[in-house]
């Protein structure tokens, strides 16, 4: 496995882009407080200040017109105007920065992936309930390391979304439109996304790019857990054994840059957990032989990134306590026998 380090100019543009994305998301989060509107309503000959929260007119009265409610009204509209102006300014800067990213050849991640990531973050699902696993996670690890992995190691036509059902799930609307679940979010990224069949864990777009929703299988067959993020028309998560290892691992977030030059936050499992899980998968008897070799190559590639560029992520037993001891021992032995340098 070969990797190529970023040059100084690429590092500078990467850092600037990440900071710009974080500034935009901070402003976007602040703007949520100003969704909807605020206006005066007449009732029984008196005027009341009404705070509307959505397009259906749901909201609440803030009281009869007075100096205090007039102050609230002015303050709301002034701050809303300021934050919208801030968002507009940051969007223009992101457009300009996207050109720099493409020119510097650091725009790596499929644009459909970064589009989905931005929407998941805006809906406040990314990191809290959902994270990215599988091949796409490599984009986060290479970005943190400041290198470019071989394209063949990263190529994939699907995106695995891991659902942690433990935190309470709440779908936040961002555009005054009802959310029916993950499928609605995918269709905002690309209108052609649709379920492969009713109650499927997989959706695909017109280009054949697939998104899979997966979750750990319940600890007992007697336990029935929710399998849909949204309504009955949403993706139905596939329940897969031993995914609790990834769900229980510390999360790792990193700004990545799409092929169109626009950034997004990607949340993935801790790289050590990714590597050990991939090694375990590569040793499963029912795993396709071609996939097994690729799993192992990806695991070794991440270990090399840790060794050479991310020494803060030491591969130690105590950092892998979410795995059974036998699996940790097997993984450490396999790493010892790999082409990693001595002492790893």
HELIX and SHEET records of a PDB file:
HELIX    1   1 UNK A    8  UNK A   31  1                                  24    
HELIX    2   2 UNK A   32  UNK A   34  5                                   3    
HELIX    3   3 UNK A   67  UNK A  103  1                                  37    
HELIX    4   4 UNK A  111  UNK A  122  1                                  12    
HELIX    5   5 UNK A  137  UNK A  145  1                                   9    
HELIX    6   6 UNK A  151  UNK A  154  1                                   4    
HELIX    7   7 UNK A  182  UNK A  189  1                                   8    
HELIX    8   8 UNK A  244  UNK A  247  1                                   4    
HELIX    9   9 UNK A  271  UNK A  282  1                                  12    
HELIX   10  10 UNK A  289  UNK A  309  1                                  21    
HELIX   11  11 UNK A  317  UNK A  320  5                                   4    
HELIX   12  12 UNK A  325  UNK A  336  1                                  12    
SHEET    1   A 2 UNK A   3  UNK A   5  0                                        
SHEET    2   A 2 UNK A 147  UNK A 149 -1                                        
SHEET    1   B 3 UNK A  37  UNK A  43  0                                        
SHEET    2   B 3 UNK A  46  UNK A  52 -1                                        
SHEET    3   B 3 UNK A  59  UNK A  64 -1                                        
SHEET    1   C 5 UNK A 130  UNK A 133  0                                        
SHEET    2   C 5 UNK A 158  UNK A 163 -1                                        
SHEET    3   C 5 UNK A 210  UNK A 216  1                                        
SHEET    4   C 5 UNK A 202  UNK A 204 -1                                        
SHEET    5   C 5 UNK A 194  UNK A 195 -1                                        
SHEET    1   D 4 UNK A 130  UNK A 133  0                                        
SHEET    2   D 4 UNK A 158  UNK A 163 -1                                        
SHEET    3   D 4 UNK A 210  UNK A 216  1                                        
SHEET    4   D 4 UNK A 238  UNK A 240  1                                        
SHEET    1   E 2 UNK A 251  UNK A 257  0                                        
SHEET    2   E 2 UNK A 263  UNK A 269 -1                                        
END                                                                             
